[in-house]
């Protein structure tokens, strides 16, 4: 039992640098995600839906019109993640969301200061 206590797991930070391949360092804008589970992995589809189509759909829904059965978008990228990588992503996303939430709360509770007009230069 003492041997197990001596071999406790520790977490060590490691700096990892990723080298771009082709144009992989170019950001891809997406406004839609979908997850599909498979044995041993999860596929994450990142897609793009035209904002104008989303606005039109919203207006149609508010007016009581018939909503189409499907909306066609573009698949920007599909990423396959093992469960361990998905768990790590989940943890990282949670940390980012918590940080953004804290920043938003700090901004909304910070006292507002009045802006002072710039001093005019006096002509002599």
GINOR-V143436 format. One record per residue. N is the residue number from 1. NEAR is the number of other C-alpha atoms within 10 Angstrom. Layout:
BEGIN
n: (N & N)
near: (NEAR & NEAR)
END
This chain:
BEGIN
n: (1 & 2 & 3 & 4 & 5 & 6 & 7 & 8 & 9 & 10 & 11 & 12 & 13 & 14 & 15 & 16 & 17 & 18 & 19 & 20 & 21 & 22 & 23 & 24 & 25 & 26 & 27 & 28 & 29 & 30 & 31 & 32 & 33 & 34 & 35 & 36 & 37 & 38 & 39 & 40 & 41 & 42 & 43 & 44 & 45 & 46 & 47 & 48 & 49 & 50 & 51 & 52 & 53 & 54 & 55 & 56 & 57 & 58 & 59 & 60 & 61 & 62 & 63 & 64 & 65 & 66 & 67 & 68 & 69 & 70 & 71 & 72 & 73 & 74 & 75 & 76 & 77 & 78 & 79 & 80 & 81 & 82 & 83 & 84 & 85 & 86 & 87 & 88 & 89 & 90 & 91 & 92 & 93 & 94 & 95 & 96 & 97 & 98 & 99 & 100 & 101 & 102 & 103 & 104 & 105 & 106 & 107 & 108 & 109 & 110 & 111 & 112 & 113 & 114 & 115 & 116 & 117 & 118 & 119 & 120 & 121 & 122 & 123 & 124)
near: (5 & 6 & 7 & 8 & 8 & 8 & 8 & 7 & 8 & 5 & 5 & 5 & 5 & 6 & 4 & 6 & 6 & 6 & 8 & 9 & 7 & 7 & 7 & 9 & 10 & 8 & 7 & 11 & 11 & 15 & 11 & 14 & 14 & 10 & 13 & 10 & 12 & 11 & 7 & 9 & 15 & 17 & 16 & 17 & 17 & 19 & 18 & 17 & 15 & 12 & 10 & 9 & 13 & 12 & 11 & 11 & 17 & 13 & 12 & 14 & 12 & 9 & 9 & 8 & 11 & 9 & 11 & 8 & 5 & 6 & 11 & 9 & 12 & 12 & 14 & 15 & 14 & 14 & 10 & 16 & 17 & 13 & 14 & 11 & 13 & 16 & 12 & 11 & 13 & 11 & 11 & 12 & 12 & 12 & 12 & 11 & 11 & 12 & 12 & 12 & 12 & 12 & 11 & 12 & 11 & 11 & 11 & 10 & 8 & 9 & 8 & 8 & 6 & 6 & 6 & 6 & 6 & 6 & 6 & 6 & 6 & 5 & 4 & 3)
END
